[in-house]
Amino acid sequence: MAPMYANAYMHVFEEQHILQPYSEQIIKYVRFIDDILILWRGFVVDVKQFIQDITNLPSPIKITNIDEKIVQYLDLEIFIKDNKIEYQLYSKPTDRNTILHFTSAHPEHIKKSLPYTQFLRVFRNNSLNKYIENQVETMYNKFLTRGYNPYSMQLYIKHDNQCKKYLEHPTNLRHRD
């Protein structure tokens, strides 16, 4: 129920205090519940004034992160490198290994699909291949400590890596009539 209330509150808040008054400066506005990503057109001084305006409102909404070159949004870290927007998988420094333990009583299909989806997430949420290897190893070790079969995980990694190659080059996909 709480996400529904948060969404309703944020919808009214963003319409009144963000979208209407700053529509000329906002290039892109993305929100998931109370996490917001704004791409801003204008000067740094204008962004700082916007943050001050939002902070001064009698509201629990506060802007916690602003950076010209790097930002964390949900499970992504988005940054500028060589004048290009790049991204990589992000987890908070306080993140713990809460992956479902393999000995849990959950259905087998859940436990089998979890490594597949998490490795696919690593491959999908990185624009640069140099970050993938380290993140695959980190994810692999998380699953090992939670009782998952190393051989099965290697198959998932291989499969997901092939999926990423297809995603990068959609012409590799065969069209079925």
Buried (B, 14 or more C-beta within 10 A) or exposed (E): EEEEEEEEBBEEBBEEBBEEEBEEBBEEBEBEEEEBBBEBEBEEEEBEEBBEBBEEEEEEBEBEEEEEEEBBBEEBBBBEEEEEEBBBBBEEEEEEEEBBBBEEEEEEEEBBEBBBEBBBBBBEBBBEEEBBEEBBEEBBEBBEEBEBEEEBBEEBBEEBBEBBEEEEEEEEEEEEE
